[in-house]
């Protein structure tokens, strides 16, 4: 069973899991685009919303000494390194901060300052950072004006000569990268999609093959129909239909069934297409077949079989406006007749609860060898269960890797409790056996 990802030895069947994830990913490709787009937009917006520019102004100094070692490169380099160690303490001291704030006329320092030694040189760089270019430059100037007074007692005879100064910074150090943020957001959205698909693949339990279907339903297996285009039946599809109709014919004779209900667990499994193909296949075997579209919620028989349904059909018959003979459509050059569904109803309880449809089916049974009734899905609606007692048997259609097995088994249980005897089940739209 797809979704039961554990083997007998307790390991996870990664091949099955990956296959299920791929199918679900293809099915919900639009969700990937949606999540990636939302992630990209959200990250771009967040970057712009939370962006705080940082401007840096700097000054470079050369350290020298008036001592007897003045001019000695190694000596001055060591001195610079020592000052580089001392400077951070000076720059972060309360004394310097107070003097800088006093000079700038502020209560707190509007930024940060630091110093570092250029490796293998006697050069020291002082940097001032702030949220605006002007403030960064003002802060640097205040530091340069105030630090000598504090530094002198520590360094003594050392001299610091200004070599370079940045002036007012032209652009911030941390220019936001909107493209990168968008890409990261898109990647995050894609990752979320993968996790959703992974969770869905591990949680969802569907029918994957014949063995799954037989184990779950305990219903006679009629065969499988390969996935194909509705308007272009392949040779493989026609061969599969012929084989299914042959097996179904045996079951109908063995169980003396003349009226047959076709349903599924949920919408989208292809029950109407299967009902139409069973009708066409059995007609080719010499049966006079009448196909009744009893899916009053979403009628689709005439569209599937490509017939002009006119304006009246099953609804008018059930409400007593017309007789079955008046709305019956005969397919050209065949013994197949169709009573179409013409109206889409949100509620069918009042119509189906009258018992009128049982009378109609009995009447139609006298006019054809076999009456096939297409109904709404049994796993989500009660219509099929209400019709179960009106027919001799049923065919349950299961689309490969589609409906959750819990809904599937619940639909079969309700039909069985309603008195349904199954002629068989069909695995539909298979991609592999």
C-alpha positions in Angstrom: 0.0 0.0 0.0 1.3 3.4 -0.9 1.9 5.4 2.2 2.9 2.4 4.2 6.6 3.2 3.9 7.9 0.6 6.2 9.1 -2.8 5.1 9.0 -6.0 7.2 12.5 -5.3 8.6 11.4 -1.8 9.8 13.3 0.1 7.2 11.7 2.9 5.2 11.0 2.1 1.5 12.8 5.2 0.1 12.0 4.3 -3.5 8.2 4.2 -2.8 8.5 7.4 -0.7 10.4 9.2 -3.5 7.9 8.1 -6.1 5.0 9.3 -4.1 6.7 12.6 -3.4 7.4 13.1 -7.1 3.7 12.4 -8.0 2.4 14.8 -5.4 5.0 17.4 -6.3 3.9 17.2 -10.0 0.3 17.4 -8.9 0.7 20.4 -6.7 3.4 22.3 -8.7 1.4 25.5 -8.3 1.9 25.3 -4.5 5.7 25.3 -5.1 5.5 28.4 -7.2 3.2 30.0 -4.6 5.4 29.3 -1.6 8.6 30.3 -3.5 7.0 33.5 -4.5 5.7 34.3 -1.0 9.1 33.4 0.5 10.9 35.7 -2.0 8.5 38.6 -1.4 8.5 38.2 2.4 12.3 38.1 2.6 12.6 41.1 0.3 10.1 43.1 2.3 11.7 42.1 5.6 15.1 43.1 4.4 13.8 46.5 3.3 11.7 46.9 6.5 14.4 46.1 9.0 17.4 47.6 7.1 19.6 49.9 9.2 22.4 51.5 7.3 25.9 51.6 8.9 28.4 54.2 7.7 32.1 54.1 8.6 34.5 57.0 8.8 38.2 56.2 9.5 41.5 57.8 10.1 45.0 56.2 9.8 47.9 57.1 12.0 51.6 56.3 12.0 53.2 55.6 15.4 56.6 57.0 16.1 58.7 57.7 19.2 61.1 60.4 20.5 63.1 57.8 22.3 66.6 56.7 21.3 65.0 53.9 19.3 63.1 56.4 17.2 63.3 55.4 13.5 63.8 51.7 14.3 61.1 50.0 12.3 60.8 47.0 14.5 60.6 49.1 17.6 57.9 51.4 16.2 56.0 48.3 15.0 56.0 46.8 18.5 54.9 50.1 19.9 52.1 50.3 17.4 51.0 46.8 18.4 51.1 47.8 22.1 49.0 50.9 21.4 46.6 48.6 19.4 46.1 46.6 22.5 45.7 49.7 24.7 43.5 51.6 22.3 40.3 49.5 22.6 40.3 50.1 26.3 40.7 53.8 25.8 38.1 54.0 23.1 35.5 52.1 25.3 36.4 54.0 28.5 33.7 56.1 30.2 36.1 59.0 30.3 36.5 59.2 26.5 32.8 58.6 25.9 31.9 61.5 28.2 34.3 63.8 26.5 33.1 62.7 23.0 29.4 63.2 24.0 30.3 66.6 25.6 32.0 67.7 22.4 29.1 66.5 20.2 26.5 67.8 22.5 24.7 64.4 22.9 23.8 62.4 26.0 24.9 59.1 24.5 27.5 58.2 21.8 25.7 58.1 18.5 27.6 55.1 17.2 30.6 52.9 17.9 34.4 53.3 17.7 37.3 50.8 17.4 40.9 50.7 16.5 43.2 48.1 15.0 46.9 47.8 14.0 47.7 47.2 10.3 49.7 43.9 10.4 53.5 44.1 10.2 53.4 48.0 10.2 53.4 50.8 12.7 50.0 52.0 11.4 46.9 52.3 13.5 43.4 52.7 12.0 40.6 54.3 14.0 37.0 53.7 12.8 33.8 55.4 13.8 30.4 53.9 12.8 27.0 55.4 12.9 23.6 55.2 11.2 24.2 58.2 9.0 27.3 59.4 7.0 27.3 62.8 8.8 27.1 61.3 12.2 29.9 58.8 11.5 32.2 61.7 10.4 31.2 63.8 13.4 31.9 61.0 15.8 35.3 60.4 14.2 36.3 64.0 14.5 35.2 64.1 18.1 37.3 61.0 18.9 40.3 62.4 17.2 39.9 65.6 19.1 39.5 63.9 22.5 41.7 60.9 22.5 45.2 62.6 22.8 44.3 64.0 26.2 43.5 60.5 27.5 46.2 58.7 25.5 49.2 60.8 26.6 49.4 59.6 30.2 49.6 56.0 28.8 51.9 56.4 25.8 54.1 59.1 27.1 56.6 60.3 24.4 54.9 58.4 21.6 53.8 60.4 18.6 50.8 59.6 16.3 50.9 61.3 12.9 47.7 61.5 10.9 48.3 59.9 7.4 44.8 59.5 6.0 41.2 60.4 6.7 38.1 59.2 5.0 36.0 62.3 5.2 32.2 61.9 5.0 31.4 58.4 3.8 29.6 58.2 0.5 27.7 55.0 1.0 26.9 52.5 3.8 28.9 49.5 4.5 25.9 47.1 4.5 24.1 47.8 1.3 21.1 45.4 1.3 21.2 42.6 -1.3 17.5 42.4 -2.4 18.3 39.7 -5.0 20.0 37.5 -2.5 17.2 38.0 0.0 14.6 37.0 -2.7 16.6 33.9 -3.6 16.9 32.9 0.0 13.2 33.4 0.5 12.4 31.4 -2.6 14.7 28.6 -1.3 12.9 28.7 2.0 9.5 28.5 0.3 10.8 25.6 -1.8 12.1 23.8 1.3 8.7 24.2 3.0 7.0 22.7 -0.1 9.4 19.7 0.0 8.6 19.2 3.7 4.8 19.5 3.0 5.1 16.9 0.2 7.3 14.7 2.4 4.8 14.8 5.2 1.9 14.2 2.8 3.7 11.3 1.2 4.4 9.7 4.5 0.9 10.3 5.9 -1.2 9.5 2.8 -2.2 5.9 2.2 -3.5 5.1 -1.2 -4.0 2.1 -3.4 -0.9 1.5 -5.6 -1.5 -1.8 -7.2 -3.7 -4.9 -7.6 -2.5 -6.4 -4.4 -3.3 -3.3 -2.4 -6.8 -3.1 -3.9 -7.6 -6.8 -3.2 -6.3 -6.7 0.3 -8.2 -3.5 1.2 -11.6 -4.2 -0.5 -11.9 -8.0 -0.5 -13.8 -7.4 -3.8 -13.4 -9.5 -7.0 -10.8 -7.8 -9.1 -11.9 -7.1 -12.7 -8.8 -5.6 -14.0 -7.0 -2.3 -14.5 -7.4 0.5 -17.1 -4.2 2.3 -18.2 -4.0 6.1 -18.1 -4.9 7.5 -21.5 -6.4 10.6 -23.1 -10.1 10.7 -23.0 -10.5 11.4 -26.7 -7.8 9.0 -27.9 -8.0 5.5 -26.6 -4.8 3.5 -27.0 -4.7 -0.1 -28.1 -3.6 -1.1 -24.6 -6.7 0.7 -23.2 -9.1 -1.0 -25.6 -7.5 -4.4 -24.8 -7.8 -3.8 -21.1 -11.4 -2.7 -21.5 -12.2 -5.9 -23.4 -10.6 -8.0 -20.7 -12.5 -6.2 -17.9 -15.8 -6.5 -19.8 -15.2 -10.2 -20.3 -14.6 -10.8 -16.6 -17.6 -8.6 -15.7 -19.8 -10.5 -18.1 -19.0 -13.7 -16.2 -19.8 -12.2 -12.9 -23.1 -10.8 -14.2 -24.2 -14.2 -15.4 -22.9 -16.0 -12.3 -24.7 -13.6 -10.0 -27.7 -12.9 -12.3 -27.2 -9.2 -12.3 -29.1 -7.0 -14.7 -28.7 -3.6 -13.0 -25.3 -2.3 -12.1 -24.2 0.7 -10.1 -20.8 2.3 -10.8 -19.2 4.5 -8.2 -15.9 5.4 -6.5 -14.6 6.8 -3.2 -14.0 10.4 -4.2 -14.4 12.6 -7.2 -11.7 12.5 -9.8 -11.2 8.8 -9.9 -12.8 8.4 -13.3 -16.0 6.5 -12.3 -18.1 8.2 -15.1 -15.4 7.3 -17.7 -15.4 3.7 -16.5 -19.2 3.5 -16.5 -19.3 4.8 -20.1 -16.5 2.4 -21.2 -18.3 -0.6 -19.6 -21.4 0.4 -21.4 -19.7 0.6 -24.7 -17.6 -2.5 -24.2 -20.6 -4.7 -23.2 -22.6 -3.2 -26.1 -19.9 -4.4 -28.4 -20.4 -7.9 -26.9 -24.0 -7.9 -28.0 -25.8 -6.5 -25.0 -28.5 -3.9 -25.2 -27.3 -1.4 -22.6 -29.0 1.6 -21.0 -26.7 4.1 -19.2 -28.4 6.2 -16.5 -26.6 9.3 -15.2 -27.8 9.3 -11.6 -25.1 11.7 -10.5 -27.5 14.6 -10.0 -24.8 16.6 -8.3 -22.3 16.6 -11.2 -23.7 14.9 -14.3 -21.0 14.1 -16.9 -22.1 11.0 -18.9 -23.1 12.8 -22.1 -20.0 15.0 -22.0 -17.8 11.9 -21.5 -19.5 9.9 -24.2 -19.7 13.0 -26.5 -23.5 13.1 -27.0 -25.8 16.0 -27.3 -27.8 15.7 -24.1 -30.5 18.2 -25.1 -32.3 20.0 -22.3 -34.0 17.2 -20.4 -32.9 14.0 -18.8 -32.8 12.1 -15.4 -33.9 15.1 -13.3 -37.1 15.5 -15.3 -37.8 11.8 -15.2 -37.3 11.7 -11.4 -39.5 14.7 -10.8 -42.3 13.3 -13.1 -42.0 15.9 -15.8 -41.0 13.4 -18.5 -41.0 9.7 -19.0 -37.8 7.7 -19.5 -38.7 7.0 -23.0 -39.1 10.7 -23.8 -35.6 11.7 -22.7 -33.8 8.5 -23.8 -30.9 9.1 -26.2 -29.9 6.3 -28.6 -26.2 6.2 -29.6 -25.9 6.0 -33.4 -25.5 2.5 -34.9 -25.4 0.8 -31.4 -27.7 -0.8 -28.9 -26.6 1.7 -26.2 -29.1 4.2 -24.9 -28.4 7.0 -22.4 -30.5 9.0 -20.0 -28.5 12.0 -19.3 -28.0 14.1 -16.3 -28.9 17.7 -17.1 -29.0 19.6 -13.8 -26.4 20.0 -11.1 -28.1 19.9 -7.7 -26.6 20.8 -4.4 -29.0 18.5 -2.5 -30.5 15.3 -3.8 -32.2 13.9 -0.6 -35.7 14.9 -1.5 -35.5 13.4 -5.0 -33.7 10.2 -4.2 -35.6 9.6 -0.9 -39.0 9.3 -2.7 -38.2 5.8 -4.1 -39.1 7.0 -7.6 -35.6 6.1 -8.9 -36.1 2.4 -7.8 -39.3 2.3 -10.0 -37.5 3.9 -12.9 -34.6 1.4 -12.7 -37.0 -1.5 -12.6 -38.8 -0.1 -15.6 -35.5 0.3 -17.5 -34.4 -3.2 -16.6 -37.3 -4.5 -18.8 -36.1 -2.5 -21.8 -32.5 -3.5 -21.8 -30.2 -6.4 -21.1 -28.2 -4.3 -18.7 -28.8 -1.0 -16.9 -25.6 0.8 -15.7 -26.2 3.6 -13.2 -23.5 6.3 -12.7 -23.7 7.7 -9.1 -21.8 10.3 -7.0 -18.7 9.1 -5.1 -19.7 6.9 -2.2 -16.9 7.9 0.1 -18.1 11.5 0.6 -21.8 11.4 -0.3 -24.7 9.2 0.6 -26.3 9.1 -2.8 -24.7 5.8 -3.9 -25.7 4.1 -0.6 -29.3 5.3 -1.1 -29.3 3.7 -4.6 -27.6 0.5 -3.5 -30.9 -1.3 -2.8 -32.2 -0.3 -6.2 -29.7 -2.3 -8.2 -28.5 -5.9 -8.4 -24.8 -5.1 -8.0 -22.1 -2.6 -8.1 -18.6 -1.9 -9.6 -16.2 0.1 -7.4 -13.7 2.2 -9.3 -10.4 3.1 -7.6 -7.9 5.4 -9.2 -4.3 4.4 -8.7 -2.5 6.4 -6.0 -5.3 8.9 -5.5 -7.9 8.5 -2.8 -7.0 7.9 0.9 -7.7 4.3 1.8 -9.7 5.4 4.9 -12.2 7.2 2.7 -12.2 4.2 0.2 -12.9 1.6 2.9 -15.5 3.8 4.5 -17.3 4.1 1.2 -17.3 0.4 0.6 -18.5 -0.3 4.1 -21.4 2.1 3.7 -22.4 0.4 0.4 -22.2 -3.0 1.9 -24.3 -2.0 4.9 -26.8 -0.7 2.4 -27.1 -4.1 0.8 -24.7 -3.7 -2.1 -23.4 -6.9 -3.7 -20.3 -6.1 -5.7 -19.6 -7.5 -9.1 -16.1 -6.3 -8.9 -13.6 -3.5 -8.6 -11.5 -1.8 -11.2 -8.1 -0.1 -10.8 -8.2 3.0 -13.0 -5.6 5.3 -14.6 -2.7 3.0 -13.9 0.8 4.0 -14.8 2.3 0.6 -13.9 1.0 -2.7 -12.8 
